[in-house]
Structure formats: C-alpha cells, structure tokens
C-alpha cells in the first residue's frame, strides 16, 4: 500500500511538472492558456530572386522586436519570432505558412514579402483564421475586403501609387506613355490600376510590354517601346528585374522620363543598375529614403529619423522603403497584440488590426477599418529621383 501511495504521488508530481512545462511554451491561438511568449511567424524571401527584399525586411522586423523585448515585451510578455525562408517560391511560401500555423502555433504571420509569394497563402490562412500582414504590394492581397477578413498589408495600394505617378505626369505635361511590367500578379495589378487612372486623366498608353521575373534582358521590349517614342515609360517591377530594365534603357540611349512603381524601392536598385544608368530615374515611393529632407512638421519625420539611425547602426547598411514596409508590418501586429491587453488570440489580433487609427509608420500613417485593410492614402506616396547617385524629392 505504501509503495502504491508513493507511486501515486510521483505520478501526480510528474503530471503537474509536465503541465507546467507545456504551459511555459504555449501561446494563445484561440483563447487557450497564456504562455511565455507571443509567437509571430515571418515568411520571407531570404534566398532566391527576391532576397534583395527579404533580407532587409527580416532585419527591420528583428530590430523592432528586439527593441520591444528589451523594454519588457508587450504587457510583460516577450515576442518570439519564428522565421522561415520561403526561397522566393510560391510553393515554399505556402509550405512555410502551414508549418508556422500547424506546428509552431503562431498567433500571426508577417509575409510573404512579395505579391506572388503572398497570394498562395491567402486562402490557407483565411481557412485557418490566422491574421496575416503581407509586405506584398498587389491590391488583390486585401481586395475584395469581404473575402480578405484575415488579410492585411503595409505597401500602398497600386491605385494610390498610380495616382501619384499620373499626377506627376500631368504636372510635367506628359501625355503619352509606355507601360512595362513583370508578367505576374504584381505587374498585372499595377497595369490595371494605372490604365484606369491614365484613361480618366487623358494620358494615352501607346505601348505595353511584359517580361518574366527571371528574364535577364529586356532590350527587345524596350526596343519596341523606343519605336513608339512615348513621353514617359512606366515600369511596374521589383529588383533585380527593375534594375535590368534601367540598365538596358541606358544602354539603348533612351531619354524618356523613366518612372518606377514603389516595388523597385530596394537599396540594391541603384547598385544593380549602375549609378550612371540610374541617374535621373524616378520612383513613386514612401519617404524612408528622404527622411533627412522632410520638414520638421511632417508627421513621419520623427519616426523616420529614428528608424534610419537605428537601422544603419544595427546593420551597417542603408535603409529602404522595402525594409520600412516590413517594419510597419511588425509595428501593426505588435500594436494589435498590445491592444488585446491580457486576452491575446488570433481573433483579437485580427479584430484590433481593423481598429488601428493614426499609427505613424515608415511607409505612411495607417488608418485601418473593416473596409480598408491597408489603411494608407495617396499622399503617403511621393515621387523621388536619383540625383548624383542618391534619391531626392523630385521637383
């Protein structure tokens, strides 16, 4: 009897220890027991063709989370990042997302870093009811919003980017353009947005060309455009493809106004194109690159100044709008967790993301709502130009 009693006590103690051990590593996903950390998944392009985006994005996210944790976490609970490389692959992006949700039990996911790597994730996280904040730019990521209840993004909508470009073209008296884009969801989304606004404003698209994300030479498309002699060329692409276009444009001795969508906004853009080739090029972008050129009364000036200083000192490299978008994704998710107070669940994060108002980020000022899962405005996009190898506010 004594032996049985001792065994019973040992088994009870073992069970309690086991339960305590589980409690210390679990997190709330659907209202369960609070755990030692709040897990956030990061699904980015750390290798492959889009790694020029993914690596700095990862840096920016980790920088913000480190700062939060050093201050005691959120409501006393630290953030734990679960980071995976999607290898710039649409298939791998979904595999990674499933692993985060089903094995790692993350509360939310940041990613993918591009439109093509985000779109395969959307149906899955919607079905699983996991909030996702994408760093991809395509409007289809968050639209139609009634089908994207769990999906948010930080880059400006293509419509806002297109509006900025069209306004600049009108300001400069340009009436005819060629449109050159990547043959994927990002390029198509941009084309549709730009075409609609250009037509409304009387700007004629006299040539339209596409290229593959892995293409290394866009001279055939540019040669066709050169023959049409447009006033300007609009390019919807990301590096390294965007930089190849710029290089080929310069090699063909073309002299039209060359304007890029925000997707080209990686630091690698100028380096890959070459400073001589990039000189004079325009981009519709956020304000990260020109933080030191902003007026003191600009609502983003203070945050951007700190962001630039912190990032450059942490990673010994310059900032870009691309890493700023990822910083904002982490800013939104952590803000939604903070707003949840002690009841942090996937549902509470989703609900609070829709309630975020007036949150100053690197990309713009976020005002989310049930009808707007991006929360930015056209005025968050400005036109920049390369002058002497540096981006400046275009005049």
C-alpha positions in Angstrom: 0.0 0.0 0.0 2.8 2.4 0.9 4.5 1.6 -2.5 1.3 2.3 -4.4 0.8 5.5 -2.5 4.3 6.7 -3.3 3.9 5.8 -6.9 0.7 7.8 -7.0 2.4 10.8 -5.6 5.3 10.6 -8.0 2.9 10.2 -11.0 0.9 13.2 -9.8 4.1 15.3 -9.4 5.3 14.2 -12.9 1.9 15.2 -14.4 2.0 18.6 -12.7 5.6 19.2 -13.9 4.6 18.2 -17.4 1.6 20.5 -17.4 3.7 23.4 -16.1 6.3 22.7 -18.8 3.7 22.8 -21.6 2.2 26.0 -20.2 5.6 27.8 -20.3 6.0 27.2 -24.1 2.4 27.5 -25.4 0.7 30.7 -26.7 -2.9 31.7 -27.1 -4.2 30.9 -30.5 -7.9 30.6 -30.0 -8.4 31.6 -26.4 -6.3 28.9 -24.7 -3.8 29.3 -21.9 -1.4 32.2 -21.9 2.2 31.3 -22.5 5.7 32.6 -22.0 5.9 34.3 -25.4 3.7 35.7 -28.2 4.8 33.9 -31.4 4.8 35.7 -34.7 5.7 33.9 -37.9 7.9 35.5 -40.5 7.6 34.1 -44.1 10.1 35.9 -46.3 12.4 35.6 -49.3 15.7 35.1 -47.6 17.2 33.4 -50.7 16.3 33.3 -54.3 15.5 36.1 -56.8 13.6 38.3 -54.3 16.2 38.1 -51.5 17.1 41.7 -52.1 13.8 42.4 -50.5 13.6 39.6 -47.9 16.9 40.0 -46.1 16.5 43.7 -45.2 12.8 43.0 -44.4 13.9 40.4 -41.9 16.4 42.8 -40.4 13.8 45.5 -39.9 11.3 43.1 -38.2 14.0 41.7 -35.9 15.2 45.3 -35.0 11.7 46.3 -33.8 11.1 43.1 -31.9 14.4 43.4 -30.2 13.6 46.9 -29.1 10.2 45.8 -27.8 11.6 42.9 -25.9 14.4 45.0 -24.3 11.7 47.2 -22.9 9.9 44.2 -21.3 7.9 42.9 -24.2 4.2 43.6 -24.6 2.3 43.8 -21.3 5.2 41.9 -19.8 5.3 39.1 -22.4 8.2 38.9 -24.9 7.7 38.5 -28.7 9.2 35.3 -30.2 9.8 35.4 -33.9 9.5 32.2 -35.9 11.5 32.9 -39.1 11.5 30.8 -42.2 12.9 31.3 -45.7 10.3 30.8 -48.5 13.2 30.8 -51.0 11.3 33.3 -53.3 9.0 30.4 -54.2 5.2 30.5 -54.2 5.0 26.8 -53.3 7.5 27.1 -50.5 5.7 30.2 -49.1 2.6 28.1 -48.5 4.6 25.2 -47.0 6.2 27.6 -44.6 2.9 29.1 -43.7 1.4 25.7 -42.9 4.4 24.8 -40.7 4.0 28.0 -38.7 0.3 27.6 -38.2 0.2 23.8 -37.5 3.5 23.1 -35.8 4.7 26.4 -34.4 1.2 27.6 -33.4 2.0 31.3 -34.3 -0.5 34.0 -33.4 0.0 35.9 -36.7 2.2 35.8 -39.8 4.2 38.6 -41.5 4.7 37.8 -45.2 5.1 37.0 -47.9 7.5 39.7 -49.0 6.1 39.9 -52.5 2.7 39.6 -54.2 3.4 36.2 -55.8 4.5 34.6 -52.5 1.6 36.1 -50.6 -1.3 35.1 -52.9 -1.0 31.3 -52.3 -1.1 31.9 -48.5 -4.3 33.9 -48.6 -6.8 31.0 -48.9 -5.0 28.9 -46.3 -4.7 31.5 -43.5 -8.3 32.6 -44.2 -9.5 29.0 -43.8 -7.3 28.6 -40.6 -8.3 32.0 -39.3 -4.8 33.3 -38.8 -4.1 37.0 -39.2 -1.6 37.7 -42.0 0.1 41.1 -42.7 1.7 40.9 -46.1 4.6 43.0 -47.4 3.5 42.3 -51.0 2.0 45.3 -52.9 -0.7 43.8 -55.1 -4.2 45.1 -54.5 -5.6 41.6 -54.7 -3.9 40.8 -51.4 -6.5 42.7 -49.5 -9.3 43.1 -52.1 -12.1 42.4 -52.1 -12.0 43.1 -48.4 -15.1 40.9 -47.7 -13.1 37.9 -48.9 -9.9 39.0 -47.0 -11.2 39.2 -43.5 -7.9 37.9 -42.1 -5.5 39.6 -44.6 -3.8 43.0 -44.2 -0.8 44.6 -46.0 1.6 47.5 -45.5 2.6 48.7 -49.0 0.5 51.4 -50.6 -2.2 50.2 -53.0 -1.3 50.2 -56.6 -4.2 52.7 -57.2 -2.5 55.2 -54.8 0.9 54.6 -56.5 -0.7 55.0 -59.9 -2.4 58.2 -58.8 0.9 59.7 -57.7 2.5 58.8 -61.0 -0.3 60.1 -63.1 -0.4 63.4 -61.2 3.3 63.8 -61.7 3.0 63.1 -65.4 0.3 65.8 -65.7 2.4 68.2 -63.8 5.3 67.7 -66.2 3.0 67.9 -69.3 3.5 64.2 -70.4 0.5 62.9 -72.4 1.7 59.6 -73.8 3.4 56.7 -72.0 4.5 53.1 -72.4 3.8 50.6 -69.7 6.4 47.8 -69.0 5.6 45.3 -66.3 6.5 41.9 -64.8 4.3 39.1 -66.0 2.9 38.2 -62.6 0.2 39.2 -60.2 2.1 42.3 -59.1 2.6 43.6 -62.6 -0.9 42.8 -63.7 -2.4 44.6 -60.6 -0.3 47.7 -61.3 -1.2 47.7 -65.0 -4.9 47.6 -64.3 -4.7 50.4 -61.7 -2.6 52.6 -64.0 -4.7 52.1 -67.1 -7.9 53.1 -65.3 -6.4 56.3 -63.9 -4.5 57.2 -67.1 -7.7 57.0 -69.1 -9.5 59.2 -66.7 -6.8 61.8 -66.9 -6.3 61.8 -70.7 -2.9 60.1 -70.7 -2.6 57.7 -73.6 -0.8 54.3 -73.2 0.7 53.8 -76.7 2.7 50.7 -75.9 2.5 47.9 -73.3 5.1 45.2 -72.8 5.7 42.4 -70.3 8.7 40.4 -69.1 9.3 37.3 -66.9 10.5 37.7 -63.4 13.7 35.7 -64.3 14.4 37.5 -67.6 18.0 38.9 -67.9 17.5 41.1 -70.9 14.6 43.5 -71.6 16.1 45.2 -74.7 13.5 43.6 -77.1 10.6 45.1 -75.1 12.4 48.5 -74.8 13.3 48.5 -78.5 9.6 48.1 -79.3 8.8 51.0 -76.9 11.6 53.2 -78.3 10.0 52.9 -81.8 6.7 54.3 -80.4 8.5 57.3 -78.8 6.3 57.9 -75.7 6.8 60.8 -73.4 7.5 58.6 -70.5 7.9 54.9 -69.6 6.2 53.4 -66.5 7.8 50.3 -65.0 6.0 48.0 -62.6 8.7 45.7 -61.3 11.0 44.8 -58.4 14.8 44.3 -58.4 16.7 42.6 -59.8 14.4 42.8 -62.9 13.7 46.5 -62.3 17.4 47.3 -62.3 17.9 45.3 -65.5 15.3 47.4 -67.2 17.1 50.6 -66.1 20.4 49.3 -67.3 19.0 48.2 -70.7 17.2 51.6 -71.0 20.6 53.4 -70.6 22.4 51.0 -73.0 19.8 51.8 -75.7 20.4 55.5 -75.1 16.8 56.2 -74.5 15.9 59.6 -73.0 12.3 59.4 -71.9 11.2 60.0 -68.4 11.5 56.7 -66.6 9.3 56.1 -63.6 9.1 53.1 -61.4 6.4 51.8 -59.0 7.2 51.5 -55.3 8.2 47.9 -55.8 11.6 48.9 -57.1 12.4 50.6 -53.8 15.2 48.4 -52.6 18.7 49.7 -51.9 20.0 47.2 -54.5 18.2 49.0 -57.3 20.9 51.6 -58.0 23.7 49.2 -57.3 22.4 46.6 -59.7 21.5 49.1 -62.4 24.7 51.1 -62.0 24.8 54.7 -60.8 25.4 56.1 -64.3 22.4 54.2 -65.7 20.1 55.1 -62.7 20.9 58.8 -62.8 17.7 60.8 -63.4 15.3 57.8 -62.8 12.1 58.4 -60.9 10.2 56.3 -58.4 6.8 56.6 -56.7 7.8 55.7 -53.1 7.4 56.3 -49.4 9.6 58.8 -47.5 12.2 56.5 -45.9 15.0 57.4 -48.4 14.4 61.2 -47.8 13.9 61.3 -44.1 16.6 64.0 -43.7 14.8 66.1 -46.4 11.5 66.2 -44.6 10.1 69.3 -42.9 10.1 69.2 -39.1 6.3 69.4 -39.1 6.0 66.2 -41.3 4.2 63.7 -39.1 6.6 60.9 -40.1 9.8 62.9 -39.7 10.5 61.9 -36.1 9.8 58.2 -36.6 11.8 58.0 -39.8 14.8 59.8 -38.4 14.9 57.3 -35.6 14.3 54.4 -37.9 17.2 55.4 -40.2 19.6 55.9 -37.3 18.6 52.6 -35.6 18.7 50.5 -38.8 22.0 51.9 -40.1 23.7 51.5 -36.7 22.4 47.9 -36.3 23.2 46.6 -39.8 25.9 49.0 -41.1 23.9 49.5 -44.3 21.3 52.0 -45.6 17.6 51.8 -45.2 15.0 51.5 -48.0 11.2 51.7 -48.4 11.1 47.9 -48.7 12.5 47.2 -45.2 10.3 50.0 -44.0 7.2 48.2 -45.1 8.3 45.1 -43.1 9.0 47.3 -40.1 5.4 48.5 -40.4 4.0 45.0 -40.6 5.7 44.2 -37.3 4.5 47.5 -35.9 0.9 46.7 -36.8 1.0 43.2 -35.4 2.6 44.2 -32.1 0.2 47.1 -31.8 -2.7 44.8 -32.2 -1.3 42.5 -29.6 -0.9 45.4 -27.2 -4.5 46.4 -27.8 -5.6 42.9 -26.8 -4.3 43.5 -23.3 -4.3 40.1 -21.5 -6.6 38.3 -23.9 -4.3 37.8 -26.9 -5.7 35.5 -29.5 -5.6 35.2 -33.3 -9.1 36.6 -33.3 -8.2 39.6 -31.0 -5.2 40.4 -33.2 -7.4 40.4 -36.4 -10.1 42.5 -34.8 -7.6 45.0 -33.4 -5.8 45.4 -36.7 -9.0 46.8 -38.1 -9.2 49.3 -35.3 -5.8 50.8 -35.6 -6.0 54.6 -36.3 -3.3 57.2 -36.7 -0.4 54.8 -36.4 2.7 56.5 -37.8 4.8 54.1 -39.7 7.8 54.2 -42.1 5.5 53.8 -45.1 2.8 56.2 -44.1 0.1 56.8 -41.5 -2.1 53.8 -41.0 -5.9 54.2 -40.5 -7.3 50.7 -40.8 -11.0 49.8 -40.8 -13.3 46.8 -41.7 -13.4 48.3 -45.2 -9.7 49.1 -45.6 -7.0 46.5 -44.7 -4.2 48.7 -46.0 -5.0 52.0 -44.3 -2.8 54.3 -46.3 -3.7 57.3 -48.5 -2.4 58.7 -51.9 -0.5 61.4 -50.0 1.7 58.7 -48.4 3.3 58.2 -51.8 5.7 60.8 -53.2 7.9 61.0 -56.3 11.7 60.7 -55.8 14.5 61.0 -58.4 18.1 59.7 -58.5 20.5 62.7 -58.4 24.2 62.1 -58.1 23.6 58.5 -57.1 21.1 59.4 -54.3 17.3 59.6 -54.0 15.9 63.1 -53.5 12.4 64.5 -53.5 11.6 65.2 -57.2 10.8 68.8 -58.2 
